[in-house]
Amino acid sequence: MLDWNPGPPSTAAGPCCGSEGPHSLVVSVANPWAPGETLHFYKCADCHSLIVPDGAFHDYSDAEPAQVSWRHYVQLGAGIDVMVNPAERARAPNASRLLDVGCGFGFTLDYWQHAVRGEAVGVEPSAFGRLGAKMLGVNLHVALLADVPSLQARQFDVVLSSEVIEHVPDPAAFVRELQRHLAPGGTLVLTTPNAGFVTQDVPLGLVLATLSPGLHKLLLSRAALERLLGKAGFAHVRVDDAGQQLVAWASDEPLSLQDDPAALRSSYISYLSRRWTDPSTGLDLRLGFGYRLFKELVNGGRLDEAVPVAAGLQALIQEHYKFDFTDRAAVLGAVLPTAQLDDYMAAAPFPLGPILFFRAIAAAQGALPGEDAAAGFALAHEVLAQSIHVRPDHFQEAAALAWAALLEQAGVLLRAGQAGAAASCLARIAAAETAPPAGCPTRVPADVAQRALALADEVKLALTPPVSPAIPQSPKQRPRGFSALWQHLRASKENQRT
């Protein structure tokens, strides 16, 4: 799918710096929006951005988004915390007016209204924005910024444009247009895919998401974005490399960003809680806010607060999907027959698998007395695996959690004195490391692999008499593949039986 072979250079002028190169070819990929066309991404000889000199680019459409797409986005897909963080970090105590250019569904506007309690205005040319404005009740103009007469003379304390500049033909002109709407002392906030992230060492799915062939006209480098903002006349510029994404802040005044992760997380959790408990919130939004809140509370160790949210999600799902997610047979009866994304949408909420995973985490930490945490992780794994089987590109969070659920199950079983059952869980992870099963077509994440190796040492100690051959203890000496690791575990079990 990706061709990393070198090819002839390009001398087309780069849209960011104007350099005519020659620019070296980095990667070629088929254009999903124009069958038969190949897009070539070149590294600018001057600013090191990735440019696409020629090709057919998909534009915004007025077509209504498919129900399955927007429901998935609202319930599970939208990374609301990532969306709101850059603007929230730029907010000064007296800065309450936000303009979000290319605001998508409008979650950042909703956050600003409820968490900041300031004025929030968005522009978004797609029908997705129209739907978000209706569902969230936000002030969103379904148009381009230049086509909204009421905004032409307006200025705002924070102007945000997230994941937009890579779509425009003239980045410098776009920055100048945004700058015109900044109040004195205001802050411009930009996010965009990071050209420096695109290498052969990055997993295929992440590279494709970053390139977004047929959608992105260029990918800026960190240096290019800094230069672009500096040339626009901003006296103070900061660009952070967040891996797959660049995040930039620019102002005429010295930047004073909120750099306390705990404070930012607290504000986000308060927003989710407020929206989750709002009785006027519709089903899909409530499921999305509830799941995200539950996950944040569990991850933050706030289990006393998490348990009532889990109970609320259980009641909501039982009311609308007609099954109790604590009933294994009922859950699998609803989920396993699904073969298409539409089937899954009708049968269960999209975040069901992650909800079950974090509920099992809470049970393992003693927050749900009487609950069998090992059984909870086993059920979570089955539901997560089925969602991946149905549509892997729509369940990326499930791909991160599916094997983690099996690993957590192994840990619970080992602590309960069931080392053999724990070894069986590790064996399934071991097999998937070489050949992912058809029922869960995703590889084991690297962090899960490392944790599984560490847990395997504990399982070995529980299963193996002192005379058995030991698994090497040095990380460099340990077997690199899970197959080899499992051979040690299986040998240990056989020694125990004899």
Secondary structure, 3 states (H helix, E strand, C coil): CEECCCCCCECCCCCCCCCCCCEEEEEEEECCCCCCCEEEEEECCCCCCEECCCCCCCCCCCCCCCHHHHHHHHHHHCCHHHHHHHHHHHCCCCCCEEEEECCCCCHHHHHHHHHHCCEEEEECCCHHHHHHHHHHCCEEECCCHHHCHHHCCCCEEEEEEECCHHHCCCHHHHHHHHHCCEEEEEEEEEEEECHHHCCCCCCHHHHHHHHCCCCCCEECCHHHHHHHHHHCCCCEEEEEECCCEEEEEEECCCCCCCCCHHHHHHHHHHHHHHHHCCCCCCHHHHHHHHHHHHHHHHHCCCHHHHHHHHHHHHHHHHHHHCCCCCCHHHHHHHHCCCCCHHHHHHHCCCCHHHHHHHHHHHHHCCCCCCCCHHHHHHHHHHHHHHHHHHCHHHCHHHHHHHHHHHHHHHHHHHHCCCHHHHHHHHHHHHHHHHCCCCCCCCCCCHHHHHHHHHHHHHHHHHHCCCCCCCCCCCCCCCCCCHHHHHHHHHHHHHHHHC
